[in-house]
Amino acid sequence: MANEAAETVGLDLASNGSSANYSSALATITSLFFMLGFITCMNDILIPHLKAIFSLNYAQAMLVQFCFRLAYLLVSLPAGRIVGKLGYKKGIIIGLTTAGIGCLAFFPAASLGVYAIFLLALFILASGFTFLQVSANPYVTVLGKPETASSRLTLTQAFDSLGTTVAPYLGSLLILSFAVLPAGQLQKMTPHQLSLYKLAEARSVQIPYVGLAVILFIIAGVFAVLKLPDIKTNRDPAAGEGYDSLHKSAWGYRHLYLGAIGIFVYVGAEASIGSFLVNYFGSHSILSMPASEAGKFVAFYWGGAMIGRFVGSGLQRRIEPAKMLAFNAAVAILLVVISMLSTGYVAMWSILMVGLFNSVMFPTIFALSVHGLGKHTSQASGILCMAIVGGAIIPVIQGIIADNIGIKHAFFIPVICYLYIGYYGLKGRVPSFKNSPARS
């Protein structure tokens, strides 16, 4: 399926005069996005599991997202420099290997039953993913015409969403199916009994994450022997598509740093909603749904994003991507507000439908932000991936608010995020200098 999709977008790649097989390269990168989505979305299952085992409040539980996304803040710029020197392929191999080591670290974390070690393992895992994001996203944008970059990246990220759709269901079966005892029973245990109980529950994550580590190492080996097109980020002067000579670094471009803010708030909103779904559906004001059951419904949130990306990839060839971005942000705001003002299944399905309209946001903001940056693309990618730290900060903020005013009312945070995304689609994505190619 990935190969067929890549061939579809590969039809317009021959115009740059390269003899490289871009369709095969896109198929390979597309398959990689599946693993990115799958493992990232496992956090949504890991959060309620660790929250119950270690008796965490919402803010403490959101440290899972904080440590995971913090890696993007700390590692993205160094990763951008390394990828700029070594190339996209080696950056991908480094990322896969590091992520595999992070997954392996779940074994000692679970054996010791220490929450802090889980957080360290997540940081290592996310550091590898940072390299993958810095390498893979810009690689897709330069594998073809600039005007179809949003469509191309949206399509490849649809397979990221396929991974996020599968992960909640499998994660619920493998992890949340282990019943966690009520707080009252835990309080009756002796310290020794409680310690043994936490160890037993924590170890339920060992097999899934060690299995993921093996898969990541295998994929890294596959990439090591693959021949991928060597695409340079320096623009072709005859193409007239770039304006990378106007500033000495990517930081000089307004549409880039405003786009970085857009990535920050988008990933924050997406992660906040996904992270709270299991507990949200389990609250008395919604459905009082058991965690093992609620975790399966999270798949609809990420499945909506998958469907939206497949559909959006085609629509972006007919509708200006920036306008679609603004429209989707407006609908997402409406759906979150409906969920906040309602109860039961209306509240549940309205918040799940936000995933459908999240779909094109990340790839569209990314493609609009790097448009025309040519030789600055690797640095720009590092800046944008650094902004993924929004997924660390915003869920914690929402967690603190949820602890104080309730989980439902705390959803006003994603509403603010989507308001900014709408602004970026309408105004922020336009380069600030005159006589510049402002189209998307």
Beta strands, then each sheet from edge to edge (+ up, - down):
end
